[in-house]
Structure formats: C-alpha cells, structure tokens
C-alpha cells in the first residue's frame, strides 16, 4: 500500500489520482473478464465486450452488450459484483481503509485524495468518516440482501445457497446504483412483487442520496432547521423528482398495452414509482423501456441527466446542481445581486461550479450524440436516450448498445467513464497545473440575450 501511495504521489491533484485509479480498476476488470474462466461457454470474450462490461461495473452504470446471466460464468458474475462494490464505495475510500488497517497512518496526500472521493465538506477526522462510509455501505447492502434472499427462497423456491447469492448480488447492484441483474429481462418478471421492487427501489434511493446527507439526517433528523443547504436541497429536489416522475409515468403509460396497460391499479402505481426511481442511476427495469412512449423517454432522459445526490452512488449532474441552478435563475429573475437560499448566501464558487458542470455535461452529451448518430443507423431519439443513460450512469437502454459497432461501443464506454468521474473532476485531472491570476482586469458589461 505504501508503494501505491508512492506511485500516486507523483500526481499533483486528488482528481488526477481518482481518475487514474478508476482507470486501473477498469483495466484490471477487463483483464479478468477477458479470460475463458469468466464466460459460461469457456471461450474468451472479445476485448470490447470485456472493456465495456468492466467499465459499466466500475462506473456503476449497468449498460450491457451481453446477457449477464447467460454469457458470464459464476466467476465472471463475482468479478462484476466486486467491480460494482469497488466503484460504488470509491476506490480511494477503499485504499484509505486498507492503508489505515496496515499502517495506522495516513499522509496528507492520502487525506486529500480520499476527501475528494468521499466529498467530505471539511477535513475533520477522515478516519472516522471513511469508517462510517464503509459500515453504512455494508449494513445497507446486508439489510437489502437479507430481504431479497428471503423473498427469493420463500416466495420463489430458490435453494438457500442460490437465494443468498441472488439476494446479495442484487443488493450490491441496487445500493451502488449499478443496475446489473441476473435475468435477461432485468426485473420484469417481478413487476408486481412489492417485496422485490420496493426493497431494490429503497436501496437505490438511499445509496443515491449521498453519504453527507445520510450522516446529517442520522445526527439531526429531528431538527430540520439545523440541516445544511446540501441536505435541504437534496431531499427537496429528490422528493419532487420522484413524485413528479411517478405521476408523469402513470399518466403517460396508463393505457400503453406494452407497459402499464395490462396491470391492475396497484401494479401500475408500483411500476410507475419503480420506473421513476431507476433513472436516478440504477438501471433496473420492470417494463420494456423500448416500448414506452417517446414522451416517457424524454422524461426519463431528464431524470437520468439530473441523477442523484452528491457523494452518493448515483450519476448525472446531481440534484444539488439542479437545485442551485434553480435558485440562481430565481435570483436573477428577481434582480438580486446575491443568491440566497433560506438564511444562507450561496458562494460564487458554488455558482460557477454548478453552471460549469451543467454546460460541460450538455456539451458532452450533444457531441457524443452527434458522433454516435454518425456511427450507428439508429434514430435521434434512440441515440440520445443511450447517450444520456451512459453519461448519467443510469444503465437503461433501448437497444443501441447491443447492436452498435465496436467503435460506437468504445465511445459509449468512454462516456460511461467520464460520467462516473465527472466532467469537472476529469478536466481538473487533465490539467497540468493550477494557474492563479495575480491581477484583475477592468470590467465590461456584455449584452445577454
């Protein structure tokens, strides 16, 4: 582990370390999935298939180009589960924990790197924070895994060993918002089962809230007035998106014979809620996404682009960013020179970060959509859906990835990686050094609009 930190010590920014180590994890996963031992047939997978799957697992995306249950062996499925766990928990968090276990010491560069990965708002006791993150992750997965395992064994007659395996795999996949399932139709066969759907949906929501929000709720859930802006914005925007998404899917798909149409009212409500949760970055589905109305695709794309909470396992630009942008626009419409949220003033740095992240994300999605349209024969609505899903690490698909050319699959792979790392983090990692300006230029107004 000391050798590990000695290697990463050559980098000047934690973002560079995070990007590099995530890349190494993808390469290691690709090497393991490329072996004959990882496939059910005993024949090695092509490097594009292995790279695509490893990236999807490490980036907790869920997009696949082969059926997970039939293509990969038990060894391959275990590799995928481990990659999901590593990607969801954060490689730098794991590295920090291992360093603490071995040497009980933690250098400044290690602290900064782990702090950047866990999005700790202040230095504090990083050892305690990282320990809580790991325990919280494992406890949530254990609880979800227990419920799912019991349901698979008691409700579907699965043998004890296989039921435990199914429960643990899908608990890890759900809490880390990965969306990998061990059935060809994802979770369509369990669409009417509230034990399966609600357990997985709850794990997805909790994992996507973000560690800072969960820890703050645990400390002061009885005193909402003490909550930070991060917690307030995350909870408010999450509630609005879940309620609004559920309502829209209910109205839009109510009579669709290929989705909600054949279900009873209880089943429609459960499926609509589940469908509204999954675009947060989870990737499971209980209806055929390709059979949804184009209007539902548009709503799903918006939800995937937004994603979940900061410092959680979800992707997208984050609900916090959306909330900050809304307050920035509201302040501008009211002609206020400062952005105030409740009894707090939003810093200019946070405003710039929110706008920069959104603009970089929109540009990346637009450019990737154009290139993928050139590389594939699919229509714009299909391609845009796949691109947003890859960028938002959502894992939902309308079939573009499975039929795409190797070049298009490589593009989607890169998009999944960038979507997990984050445009700002990747941009910072690629920068050779930080440049500070020691002088200020004269101001000049520019006509906008």
C-alpha positions as CSV (number, residue, x, y, z in Angstrom):
1,X,0.0,0.0,0.0
2,X,3.0,2.3,0.6
3,X,4.1,1.6,-2.9
4,X,0.6,2.5,-4.1
5,X,0.8,5.9,-2.4
6,X,4.3,6.4,-3.6
7,X,3.1,5.9,-7.2
8,X,0.1,8.2,-6.9
9,X,2.3,10.7,-5.1
10,X,3.6,11.9,-8.5
11,X,0.3,13.4,-9.2
12,X,-0.4,17.0,-8.0
13,X,-4.2,16.8,-7.6
14,X,-6.5,14.3,-5.9
15,X,-8.7,14.4,-9.0
16,X,-5.8,13.0,-11.0
17,X,-5.3,10.2,-8.6
18,X,-9.0,9.3,-8.7
19,X,-9.2,9.3,-12.5
20,X,-6.0,7.2,-12.7
21,X,-7.0,4.6,-10.1
22,X,-10.5,4.2,-11.6
23,X,-8.8,3.6,-15.0
24,X,-6.6,1.0,-13.5
25,X,-9.6,-0.8,-11.9
26,X,-11.3,-0.8,-15.3
27,X,-8.2,-2.3,-16.9
28,X,-7.9,-5.0,-14.2
29,X,-11.6,-5.8,-14.6
30,X,-11.2,-6.0,-18.4
31,X,-8.3,-8.4,-18.0
32,X,-10.3,-10.7,-15.6
33,X,-13.4,-10.7,-17.8
34,X,-11.3,-11.4,-20.9
35,X,-10.2,-14.8,-19.6
36,X,-12.1,-18.1,-20.5
37,X,-12.8,-18.6,-16.8
38,X,-15.2,-15.6,-16.8
39,X,-17.5,-16.9,-19.5
40,X,-20.1,-19.7,-19.3
41,X,-19.0,-21.1,-22.6
42,X,-15.3,-21.2,-21.7
43,X,-14.5,-19.1,-24.7
44,X,-12.8,-15.8,-24.0
45,X,-14.8,-12.7,-24.6
46,X,-13.6,-10.0,-27.1
47,X,-11.7,-7.1,-25.5
48,X,-14.5,-4.7,-26.4
49,X,-17.1,-6.8,-24.6
50,X,-14.8,-7.2,-21.5
51,X,-13.9,-3.5,-21.5
52,X,-17.5,-2.4,-21.9
53,X,-18.7,-4.6,-19.1
54,X,-15.8,-3.8,-16.7
55,X,-16.3,-0.1,-17.3
56,X,-20.1,-0.4,-16.8
57,X,-19.4,-2.2,-13.5
58,X,-16.7,0.0,-12.1
59,X,-18.7,3.1,-13.1
60,X,-21.8,1.5,-11.6
61,X,-23.7,2.1,-14.9
62,X,-25.5,-1.1,-15.8
63,X,-25.4,-0.9,-19.6
64,X,-24.6,-4.3,-21.1
65,X,-24.0,-5.7,-24.6
66,X,-24.3,-9.3,-23.5
67,X,-26.7,-11.0,-21.1
68,X,-25.1,-11.1,-17.7
69,X,-26.8,-14.3,-16.6
70,X,-26.1,-16.4,-19.6
71,X,-22.8,-15.0,-21.0
72,X,-20.8,-14.8,-17.8
73,X,-19.8,-17.7,-15.5
74,X,-20.2,-17.6,-11.8
75,X,-16.6,-16.3,-11.7
76,X,-17.4,-13.6,-14.1
77,X,-20.5,-12.6,-12.1
78,X,-18.5,-12.4,-9.0
79,X,-15.9,-10.2,-10.8
80,X,-18.7,-7.9,-11.9
81,X,-20.1,-7.7,-8.3
82,X,-16.7,-6.9,-6.9
83,X,-16.1,-4.2,-9.5
84,X,-19.5,-2.7,-8.7
85,X,-18.7,-2.7,-5.0
86,X,-15.3,-1.1,-5.6
87,X,-16.7,1.5,-8.0
88,X,-19.7,2.4,-5.7
89,X,-17.8,2.7,-2.5
90,X,-14.9,4.5,-4.1
91,X,-11.5,3.2,-4.9
92,X,-9.8,6.0,-2.9
93,X,-12.0,5.2,0.1
94,X,-11.0,1.5,-0.1
95,X,-7.4,2.4,-0.5
96,X,-7.6,4.7,2.6
97,X,-9.2,2.0,4.7
98,X,-6.5,-0.5,3.7
99,X,-3.8,2.0,4.5
100,X,-5.3,2.6,7.9
101,X,-5.5,-1.1,8.6
102,X,-1.9,-1.8,7.6
103,X,0.0,1.2,9.0
104,X,-2.5,3.2,11.1
105,X,-1.0,6.2,9.4
106,X,-2.4,8.5,6.8
107,X,-0.4,11.1,4.9
108,X,-1.6,14.5,3.8
109,X,-1.8,13.5,0.1
110,X,-3.8,10.4,1.0
111,X,-6.2,12.5,3.1
112,X,-6.8,14.9,0.3
113,X,-7.4,12.1,-2.2
114,X,-9.9,10.3,0.0
115,X,-11.6,13.6,0.9
116,X,-12.1,14.4,-2.8
117,X,-13.6,10.9,-3.4
118,X,-16.0,11.0,-0.5
119,X,-16.8,14.7,-1.0
120,X,-16.2,15.5,2.7
121,X,-17.0,19.1,3.1
122,X,-14.2,19.7,5.7
123,X,-11.1,17.8,6.7
124,X,-12.3,16.7,10.1
125,X,-11.5,13.2,11.3
126,X,-11.1,11.5,7.9
127,X,-10.5,8.1,9.5
128,X,-13.9,8.3,11.3
129,X,-15.7,9.5,8.1
130,X,-14.3,6.7,5.9
131,X,-15.1,4.1,8.6
132,X,-18.7,5.3,8.7
133,X,-18.9,5.2,4.9
134,X,-17.8,1.6,4.8
135,X,-20.0,0.5,7.6
136,X,-23.0,2.3,6.2
137,X,-22.4,0.8,2.8
138,X,-22.1,-2.8,4.1
139,X,-25.0,-2.5,6.5
140,X,-27.4,-1.2,3.8
141,X,-26.3,-4.0,1.5
142,X,-26.7,-6.6,4.2
143,X,-30.2,-5.5,5.1
144,X,-31.3,-5.3,1.4
145,X,-29.6,-8.6,0.7
146,X,-31.4,-10.3,3.6
147,X,-34.8,-9.2,2.5
148,X,-34.2,-10.1,-1.1
149,X,-32.7,-13.5,-0.2
150,X,-35.6,-14.4,2.0
151,X,-38.1,-13.4,-0.7
152,X,-36.3,-15.4,-3.4
153,X,-36.1,-18.5,-1.1
154,X,-39.6,-18.3,0.4
155,X,-41.5,-16.8,-2.4
156,X,-39.9,-18.4,-5.4
157,X,-38.5,-21.6,-4.1
158,X,-34.9,-20.8,-4.7
159,X,-32.4,-23.1,-2.9
160,X,-30.7,-21.5,0.1
161,X,-27.3,-21.0,-1.5
162,X,-28.7,-19.7,-4.7
163,X,-31.2,-17.5,-2.9
164,X,-28.4,-15.9,-0.8
165,X,-26.3,-15.4,-3.9
166,X,-29.2,-13.7,-5.8
167,X,-30.1,-11.5,-2.9
168,X,-26.5,-10.4,-2.2
169,X,-25.7,-9.7,-5.9
170,X,-28.8,-7.6,-6.4
171,X,-28.4,-5.8,-3.1
172,X,-24.9,-4.7,-4.1
173,X,-26.1,-3.8,-7.6
174,X,-29.0,-1.8,-6.2
175,X,-27.4,0.1,-3.4
176,X,-24.5,1.1,-5.7
177,X,-27.0,2.1,-8.4
178,X,-25.4,-0.3,-10.8
179,X,-28.5,-2.0,-12.3
180,X,-26.9,-5.3,-13.2
181,X,-29.5,-8.1,-13.0
182,X,-29.1,-11.9,-13.3
183,X,-32.2,-12.3,-15.6
184,X,-32.4,-11.5,-19.3
185,X,-35.4,-9.2,-18.8
186,X,-33.9,-7.4,-15.8
187,X,-36.7,-7.4,-13.2
188,X,-39.7,-7.5,-15.5
189,X,-40.8,-10.9,-14.0
190,X,-41.0,-9.2,-10.6
191,X,-43.0,-6.1,-11.7
192,X,-46.0,-7.0,-9.4
193,X,-43.8,-8.1,-6.4
194,X,-43.6,-5.2,-3.9
195,X,-41.1,-7.1,-1.8
196,X,-38.6,-7.2,-4.6
197,X,-39.4,-3.8,-6.2
198,X,-39.7,-1.7,-3.1
199,X,-36.6,-3.2,-1.5
200,X,-34.5,-2.5,-4.6
201,X,-36.0,1.0,-5.0
202,X,-35.3,1.8,-1.4
203,X,-31.7,0.7,-1.7
204,X,-31.3,2.8,-4.8
205,X,-32.7,5.9,-3.2
206,X,-30.6,5.6,0.0
207,X,-27.5,4.9,-2.0
208,X,-28.2,7.8,-4.3
209,X,-28.8,10.4,-1.5
210,X,-25.1,10.7,-0.7
211,X,-23.1,10.0,2.4
212,X,-23.0,13.6,3.8
213,X,-26.8,13.8,3.6
214,X,-27.4,10.4,5.2
215,X,-25.0,11.1,8.0
216,X,-26.5,14.5,8.7
217,X,-30.0,13.1,8.8
218,X,-28.8,10.5,11.2
219,X,-27.4,13.1,13.5
220,X,-30.2,15.7,13.4
221,X,-33.3,14.2,11.7
222,X,-35.5,15.6,14.5
223,X,-34.2,19.2,13.8
224,X,-34.8,20.1,10.2
225,X,-33.9,23.7,11.0
226,X,-30.3,22.6,11.5
227,X,-29.9,20.9,8.2
228,X,-27.3,22.2,5.8
229,X,-28.2,23.6,2.3
230,X,-26.9,20.3,0.8
231,X,-29.3,18.2,2.8
232,X,-32.3,20.5,2.2
233,X,-31.7,20.8,-1.5
234,X,-31.0,17.1,-2.0
235,X,-34.2,16.0,-0.1
236,X,-36.4,18.6,-1.7
237,X,-35.4,18.0,-5.3
238,X,-35.3,14.3,-4.8
239,X,-38.9,14.3,-3.5
240,X,-40.1,16.5,-6.3
241,X,-38.4,14.3,-9.0
242,X,-39.7,11.1,-7.6
243,X,-43.3,12.3,-7.1
244,X,-43.3,14.1,-10.5
245,X,-41.8,11.2,-12.3
246,X,-44.2,8.7,-10.8
247,X,-47.2,10.9,-11.8
248,X,-46.0,11.5,-15.3
249,X,-45.3,7.8,-16.0
250,X,-48.7,6.9,-14.6
251,X,-50.5,9.4,-16.9
252,X,-48.4,8.7,-20.0
253,X,-48.2,4.9,-19.8
254,X,-51.6,4.1,-18.2
255,X,-53.1,2.7,-21.3
256,X,-50.0,1.6,-23.1
257,X,-50.6,-2.1,-23.8
258,X,-46.9,-2.8,-23.8
259,X,-46.1,-1.3,-20.4
260,X,-48.7,-0.4,-17.7
261,X,-51.8,-1.2,-19.7
262,X,-52.3,-4.8,-18.7
263,X,-51.7,-4.2,-15.0
264,X,-54.2,-3.5,-12.2
265,X,-54.2,-0.2,-10.4
266,X,-51.8,-1.3,-7.6
267,X,-49.4,-2.8,-10.1
268,X,-49.5,0.4,-12.2
269,X,-48.6,2.6,-9.2
270,X,-45.8,0.3,-8.1
271,X,-44.3,0.1,-11.6
272,X,-44.6,3.8,-12.2
273,X,-42.8,4.5,-8.9
274,X,-40.1,2.0,-9.7
275,X,-39.7,3.4,-13.2
276,X,-39.3,6.9,-11.7
277,X,-36.7,5.8,-9.2
278,X,-34.5,3.9,-11.7
279,X,-33.4,6.8,-13.9
280,X,-31.6,8.2,-10.8
281,X,-28.8,6.0,-12.0
282,X,-29.9,2.5,-11.1
283,X,-30.7,0.8,-14.4
284,X,-33.2,-1.9,-13.4
285,X,-36.5,-2.0,-15.2
286,X,-39.8,-3.8,-14.7
287,X,-41.2,-2.8,-18.1
288,X,-39.8,-2.9,-21.5
289,X,-38.1,0.5,-21.9
290,X,-38.1,0.3,-25.7
291,X,-41.9,0.0,-25.7
292,X,-42.5,3.3,-23.7
293,X,-44.0,6.3,-25.4
294,X,-41.4,8.8,-26.7
295,X,-42.7,11.4,-24.2
296,X,-41.8,9.0,-21.4
297,X,-38.3,8.6,-23.0
298,X,-37.9,12.4,-22.7
299,X,-38.9,12.4,-19.1
300,X,-36.5,9.5,-18.4
301,X,-33.7,11.3,-20.2
302,X,-34.2,14.4,-18.0
303,X,-34.2,12.2,-14.8
304,X,-31.1,10.4,-16.0
305,X,-29.3,13.6,-16.8
306,X,-30.1,15.0,-13.3
307,X,-29.2,11.8,-11.4
308,X,-29.0,11.6,-7.7
309,X,-27.3,13.3,-4.7
310,X,-23.7,14.5,-4.4
311,X,-21.3,12.0,-2.9
312,X,-23.7,9.1,-3.5
313,X,-23.5,6.2,-5.8
314,X,-25.8,7.8,-8.4
315,X,-24.6,9.7,-11.5
316,X,-25.8,12.7,-13.5
317,X,-25.1,16.3,-12.8
318,X,-26.7,15.7,-9.3
319,X,-29.9,17.0,-7.8
320,X,-27.9,19.6,-5.9
321,X,-26.7,21.1,-9.1
322,X,-30.2,21.4,-10.4
323,X,-31.4,23.0,-7.2
324,X,-28.6,25.5,-7.2
325,X,-29.3,26.4,-10.8
326,X,-33.0,27.0,-10.0
327,X,-32.1,29.4,-7.2
328,X,-29.5,31.2,-9.4
329,X,-32.2,31.7,-12.1
330,X,-34.8,32.8,-9.4
331,X,-32.3,35.4,-8.0
332,X,-31.6,36.7,-11.5
333,X,-35.3,37.0,-12.3
334,X,-35.8,39.0,-9.1
335,X,-32.9,41.2,-9.9
336,X,-31.0,40.3,-6.8
337,X,-27.2,40.6,-6.8
338,X,-26.7,37.7,-4.4
339,X,-28.2,34.1,-4.4
340,X,-29.8,33.5,-1.1
341,X,-31.3,30.1,0.0
342,X,-33.2,30.3,3.2
343,X,-31.0,32.1,5.7
344,X,-27.8,31.4,3.8
345,X,-26.0,33.1,0.9
346,X,-24.6,30.8,-1.8
347,X,-20.9,31.3,-2.6
348,X,-19.8,32.4,-6.0
349,X,-17.6,29.4,-6.3
350,X,-20.6,27.0,-5.9
351,X,-22.5,29.0,-8.5
352,X,-19.6,28.8,-11.0
353,X,-19.2,25.1,-10.4
354,X,-22.9,24.4,-10.9
355,X,-23.0,26.3,-14.2
356,X,-19.7,24.9,-15.4
357,X,-20.7,21.3,-14.6
358,X,-24.0,21.7,-16.4
359,X,-22.6,23.3,-19.5
360,X,-19.8,20.7,-19.8
361,X,-22.3,17.9,-19.4
362,X,-24.7,19.4,-22.0
363,X,-21.8,19.8,-24.4
364,X,-20.5,16.3,-23.9
365,X,-24.0,14.8,-24.4
366,X,-24.5,16.8,-27.6
367,X,-21.1,15.9,-29.0
368,X,-21.5,12.2,-28.2
369,X,-24.9,12.1,-29.7
370,X,-23.7,13.5,-32.9
371,X,-20.8,11.1,-33.2
372,X,-23.0,8.1,-32.3
373,X,-25.5,9.2,-34.9
374,X,-22.7,9.0,-37.5
375,X,-21.5,5.6,-36.2
376,X,-24.9,3.9,-36.0
377,X,-28.1,3.7,-38.1
378,X,-30.4,4.4,-35.1
379,X,-32.7,7.4,-34.9
380,X,-32.0,10.5,-32.8
381,X,-34.4,9.6,-30.0
382,X,-32.8,6.2,-29.5
383,X,-29.3,7.5,-29.7
384,X,-29.9,10.4,-27.3
385,X,-31.5,8.1,-24.8
386,X,-28.5,5.8,-24.9
387,X,-26.0,8.7,-24.6
388,X,-27.8,10.2,-21.6
389,X,-28.0,6.8,-20.0
390,X,-24.3,6.2,-20.4
391,X,-23.3,9.7,-19.2
392,X,-25.7,9.6,-16.3
393,X,-24.5,6.1,-15.4
394,X,-28.2,5.0,-15.4
395,X,-27.9,1.8,-17.4
396,X,-31.3,1.9,-19.1
397,X,-31.2,1.1,-22.7
398,X,-33.4,1.0,-25.8
399,X,-31.1,-1.4,-27.6
400,X,-28.5,0.8,-29.2
401,X,-25.5,-0.6,-27.2
402,X,-26.3,-4.3,-28.1
403,X,-26.4,-3.6,-31.8
404,X,-23.7,-0.9,-32.0
405,X,-20.4,-1.3,-33.9
406,X,-17.1,-1.8,-31.9
407,X,-16.3,1.9,-32.5
408,X,-19.7,3.0,-31.1
409,X,-19.3,0.7,-28.1
410,X,-15.9,2.2,-27.3
411,X,-17.4,5.7,-27.4
412,X,-20.2,4.6,-25.0
413,X,-17.5,3.1,-22.8
414,X,-15.6,6.4,-22.6
415,X,-18.9,8.2,-21.9
416,X,-19.6,5.9,-19.0
417,X,-16.2,6.5,-17.6
418,X,-16.5,10.3,-17.9
419,X,-20.0,10.2,-16.5
420,X,-18.7,8.4,-13.3
421,X,-15.7,10.5,-12.8
422,X,-17.5,13.8,-13.5
423,X,-16.6,16.4,-16.2
424,X,-15.1,18.8,-13.7
425,X,-13.0,16.1,-12.0
426,X,-11.8,14.8,-15.3
427,X,-11.0,18.3,-16.5
428,X,-9.1,19.0,-13.3
429,X,-7.2,15.8,-13.6
430,X,-6.1,16.5,-17.2
431,X,-4.9,20.0,-16.2
432,X,-1.1,20.0,-15.9
433,X,-1.2,22.5,-13.0
434,X,-3.4,25.1,-11.4
435,X,-2.8,28.7,-12.6
436,X,-3.6,31.6,-10.3
437,X,-4.1,35.1,-11.6
438,X,-2.3,37.8,-9.6
439,X,-4.1,40.7,-11.2
440,X,-7.6,41.8,-12.1
441,X,-8.7,43.2,-15.5
442,X,-11.2,46.1,-15.9
443,X,-14.8,45.1,-16.0
444,X,-17.1,45.5,-19.1
445,X,-20.7,44.6,-19.5
446,X,-21.9,42.5,-22.3
447,X,-25.5,42.4,-23.7
448,X,-27.0,39.0,-22.9
449,X,-30.0,37.7,-24.9
